[in-house]
Amino acid sequence: MTSQSSMLDAEEELSRSAPEFEPGIPLETEAEKPSVSVPQFNPPSFNPWIIALVVTMGTFMEVLDTSIANVALPHIAGSLSASQDESTWVLTTYLVANAIILPISGWISSVLGRRNFYLGSVILFTAFSAACGLAPTLGMLVIFRVLQGLAGGGLQPSVQAILADTFPGNKRGMAMAVYTVAILCAPVLGPTLGGWITDNYSWRWIFYINIPVGIACAFFTRIVLHDPPHLTAARKAQKGKPLQVDFGGLALISIGLGALEIVLDKGQELDWFGSTFITWSSIIAVGCLLGAILWELHVDKPVVNLRLLRERNFAICCTIVLALYTALYATTFLLPQFMQQLLGYDATTAGIAVSPAGLVTMAEVPLVGFLLSRGTDARRMIAMGIAMITLGTWWLSHGNLDVAMSDLIWPRIVQVMGVGLTTVPLSTIMFRFLPGDQTSNAAGIYALVRNEGGSIGIAISSTFLQRMAQTHQAYLGANISASNVAAMQAAHALGGAVGGATPDTSYAGLALVYHQLQRQAELLAYMDQYKLFAYVLLGVLPLVLLLKRPPKHIGKVELDAH
């Protein structure tokens, strides 16, 4: 009872400075304002939609770079005289650097100012993109990718915080719709665009294309973006005082998240705990992250404010986002592989097959934002969205080796439509009961949870795919023996179709039967993965019932959309 009471007290303390807002209801007049001092919305000097488009441009560029290099790895390895395994560090190091910078981006914004931090991130990301394209060796490319990941990691949470402070409460749903289009479409377009550029030009151009976009984004950011008054006031209050840096928390979080990302990205490749490197990386990750949690909860000015997770809505929404992106990235990883390995599609065709889902999302998400601005209950939309993702994922689990392309496109469309229907409402309800000065900290935690969900999903799917394929192959292979008349008849029939001498036809027939057995085992393994993630999504659906909704009275909030 004491523990439950303390949790409720902590939640009430966090909620106290967060005024309430109901989408679709006009903001109060001066006479109706509450007597409590709360952060007030200050209209920006530029049209907020111009600001939204400018900052979203940078985020799209950064998210695109997390997936665009995937299909270019063989070309990178060949061009730089490296093995395929060595070339995968181009991806791993970028993700490690991203994971380190995401949770501490809020603290960096408070020190440098959000405008300076975002502008600096764009400039450095563009410069290191150019350096990646010019890299003469794999070692130099990996170093530049680390720097590129550190520079770009703060863009996503910065954009979320910028949108929260730029738009009034009843318009933030539409603003987040624009942001959601960017973060959902970029990973879908990345492999297709990367494959086309690599095939027609050079792998170096997947980095060079960031240069004009980055220059344009930096130019317009310098003109239109300014820090909100509450952040400016906080920096002025800190001016002249010694800077207090949470070095302990910074070190624990950086090492722990870096080690965790290496484990997730390289675990399957190195046979997980059969590898000494992965075992020690896991020990370091667990030890540092547990130490970071204990440290950050007890230090006065933590680099990552984990106390925000005491607020129920924020904690539940982070849990839902983690499961959502685990399933989304896993199926995004599995579907193109399934089409290429078992259905015989080339990389470009497989990319085109998953593209319609991104196009549908671009049309759907603004509608979702409009409905939220009209007062639709965000919790109902979240529940409907999770149900749609679950349905689309389960639909994929009923595939076979004779499916047409349309049989894969439609489940994917249903799945991604569910993602659009879930993420924007989650954004309007996730931070609603948090203090207004915690915008950047909360956005950093949210972005970290989302990215780690993607890494976990890919790690789980790649591991279970291989192991379940082996399991199904063992079960199916047990029925193929000399005593199984049906199996032997199939082998002779297939061998006869090949032609040649009788002994040769027998061996050829058995080889063809075994080949079909392997394909069926892999098919069953893919279907098992889709079912697994459908169960994961179904498991988080009841959490929607625990979400709070503010009372329907007039007010405003500084954090209702991320």
Secondary structure, 3 states (H helix, E strand, C coil): CHHHHHHHHHHHHHHHCCCCCCCCCCCCCHHHCCCCCCCCCCCCCCCHHHHHHHHHHHHHHHHHCCCCCHHHHHHHHHHCCCCHHHHCHHHHHHHHHHHHHCCCHHHHHHHHCHHHHHHHHHHHHHHHHHHHHHCCCHHHHHHHHHHHHHHHCCHHHHHHHHHHHHCCHHHHHHHHHHHHHHHHHHHHHHHHHHHHHHHHCCCCHHHHCHHHHHHHHHHHHHHHCCCCHHHHHHHHHHCCCCCCCCHHHHHHHHHHHHHHHHHHHHCCCCCHHHCHHHHHHHHHHHHHHHHHHHHHHHCCCCCCCHHHHHCHHHHHHHHHHHHHHHHHHHHHHHHHHHHHHCCCCCHHHHHHHHHHHHHHHHHHHHHHHHHHHCCCCHHHHHHHHHHHHHHHHHHHCCCCCCCCCHHHHHHHHHHHHHHHHHHHHHHHHCCCCCCHHHHHHHHHHHHHHHHHHHHHHHHHHHHHHHHHHHHHHHHHHCCCCCCCHHHHHHHHHHHHHHCCCHHHHHHHHHHHHHHHHHHHHHHHHHHHHHHHHHHHHHHHHHHHHHCCCCCCCCCCCCCCCC
